[in-house]
């Protein structure tokens, strides 16, 4: 194994465990709620915080971590992140109660913040030209593979061993990443970095990203019924405005405003905000709709996106090399446009689409249903092709738009945006489809009081109504949920097409030599 291969392996494994733990824990939440006692949280609330505490600390600390890596050494911070993530994973697996598990998940997310921007910075410092595009493509493909396989692997571990094994799974992966880092990764940093670190800017940007993410997540979970979500969003927005002023006026700001004077850097981050917001909406709403309204089994719902994801895994390395050779703009325009067209296909799904329910003891149940073949498969293939064309060129364009010395910081800014954008887009679209659902239900069932908390509990949008709901009302709710899902997919498609337009107008390809 040579230096480049070893660095690529370390970067893929370091990022892979972070993405893995953002998806693999989902399938373990039910068992965690059953097994762990809690003196403070209810079961459902505790399960939610086990998942979201990790994402919040990860998102809030990304920019700080990227800046620290550029100043104090990317290899050094990457090793600290690996060790911290491994220790936190073991502690999560040994947690005696829900509160302790949530605390260790916060630590795990903080360690993960050192790994995601650090991995791209290591690749940027190691690879050049077309090789860098191929490396980013392999990195993107491996990241997609861990996200896809995570729920399946986690389900097997939960069923055959314990939910604790989900966390212990990280240990051998991190050990291999540490070995590769120790033997093959060379240290790199920003040689012109000022050692007067901007801790005030770090605190403000963490408050901005954390406040926006927490406000969006909390508001959705509580149906915006109390002031906590809106207040957190307001605090995050104020902190974001303060941070922009600080960037412009500070003598040594954490994120120099000059980074955004690079046209491609600014455009890539704007399109990331829009495109990743759409990706979150599609994945989240499709999962709820397929299981709740169409009554797909959990396994069948999980397999809906696999064909498209396989396209991403297979094509990403090639797209990285092609974009490095021919330029980014055409790929970053065509890709989101194809994704948007694929999502538009989902707006034609009828309320009586035939479910595909996989039964372990029934081989015939594994034959795809007509509903899957006609309603989901064309959309997921077109969507998968579009995302394969988009992701690696977007990453390559981002890293090419900033000085190599600021690779960690530039990657961290983009990663933070790719996490805040989805939460905000999800929150806005959640409000839109919830309002549309209950308005539609009121028109179909005259006299129903859709403002009643009891009705909203028994008949949630996109989900299966409570069994106590009379069949006629349940049928109306199914139709209203289908219309609301169509609205969500139409809005997500609009975001993707807007992302394509932003890239078409804004991206500038480097001059070919």
C-alpha positions, 0 to 999 in steps of 0.5 A: 500500500502506498501513501495515496492509497493509505490516505484514501483508506483512512479518509474513507473509514474516518468519514464512513463511521460518522455517516454510519452512525447517523443511520445505523442507530435508527434501527436500534432506537426501539430496542434502546427505548425498551432496554434503557431506564430513564429518570428524566426523558419519556421513551419517545423523547429519549429515543429522539434525543439519542438520534438528534443529540449526535447530529446537533453536536456534529453540525454545530462544531464542524466549522470550528473543527475545520479551522482547528485542523488547518491551524494545528494540523489536519493529521493531528486533529484527524487522529484525535477525532478517531480516538475520541469517536472510538472511545465515545462509541465504546461508552455508548455501547456500555451506557447504563441509562438513557441520559448517559447514552445521550451524553455520550452521543453528544461526545461522539458527534463532537469527535465526528466533527473532526473527521468529516472536513478533515478527511476531505482536507487530507485528500486535497493535500494528497491528490492533484488534478484528475487523481483528486477527482477520482479520489473524491468519487471513491470517497463519495461512493464509500460514504453512500455505501455506508449510509445504505448498508448502515440500517441493514447491518444495524438491523442484523446486529440488533436482531442477532446480538444486541443494540449495543453491538451497533456502537461496538461495530465502530471499533475495528473500523476506527482501529484500521483507520488509525493504522492507515493514518499512522503509517501513510498520512502526512501532516499538513496545515495552513502555513500562513495561519495566525495562531491567534485563534478566533474563539469568539467567532467559534462560539458564535458560529456554533450557536448559529448552526446549533440554534438553527438545527435544534429549532428546526428539529424540535419544532417538527417533533412538537408540531410547533405547539410551543415557543422553544422551536421558534425561539431557538431558530431566532437565536440561531438567526441572530447569531448567524447575522452577528457572525457575518458582521464578525467576519467582515470586521474581525482582525482574525476571523474564524472564517475569512470573508474572502473565502466567499469572494471566490465565485465557485465557493459561494455558488457551491454553498448556495446550491448545497443548501438548496439541493441537500434540503431537497434530499432530506425532504425526499428521504424523510417524507418518502419513508413515512409515506411508503410505510404509513400511507401505502403500508409498505413493510419496513424492509420494503421501504428501506429497499425503495432507494437501493437501485438509485443508490447503487448507481451512485456507488458505481458512477461516482468515481467515474464522475469525479474523473470526468468533472476534473477533466471537462469542468464542473458546471455541466455535471452540476446542472444536469445532475440536479435537473435529473433528480428533480425530474425523478422526484416529479414522477413521485407526484403521480403515485395514487393512494391505492398503489400496491404495497410491496411487503417482504416476508422472510418465510414467503419467497413470493413476497420478494417479487416487486409489486406493480406499485413499486415497479411503476410508481417508485422504480423509475423515480429512484433510477432517475434520481440515483443517476442525477445524484451520481452526476452531482455529488462528486463534481460538487465536492471537487468544485468546492475543494478547487475553489479554495486555497489548499491551505484552507481545505479543512475550513472550506470543507467544514463550512460546506458540511455545516451548510449541508446539515443546516439546509436540510433541517430548515427545508424540512421544517418549512415543508413540514408546515406546508404539508401539515396545513395542506393535509388537514385542510384537505381532510376537512374538505373530505370529511365535513364537520371534523375538527382538525384543530383538535389535539385528539384528532391530530394525534389519531390522524397524523399526515402521511402516517397510518390513522389510529385503528379506532378511526372509522374506515370512511375517515381513514380512507379520506385521510389516506387520500389527503396524505397522498395529496400532501406527499405530492405537494412535498415532492413537488416542492422538493423537485422545485428546490432541485431545479433551483439548484440546477439553475444556480449552478448553471448560472453561477459556476465557472469552469477552470481553464483547461490546460 
